[in-house]
Amino acid sequence: ILDPTKVTRTALQNAASVASLMLTTEAMICEAPKDDAPAGGGMPDMGGMGGMGGMGM
């Protein structure tokens, strides 16, 4: 027979144990995020646009 109170108490004790372990360690192992998307392309050039005319002094 499972006692719900004991199950809850055990779950809370285990959660507190894991939390204290995480607080006392300086590093944690986790899964690195996946970088599936390719890098974005550069900006296109200005095509056939001329320079800035009329700026001569």
Summary of the structure (lengths in Angstrom):
residues: 57
radius of gyration: 30.3
end to end distance: 94.9
largest distance: 94.9
contacts: 47
relative contact order: 0.06
helix: 37%
strand: 0%
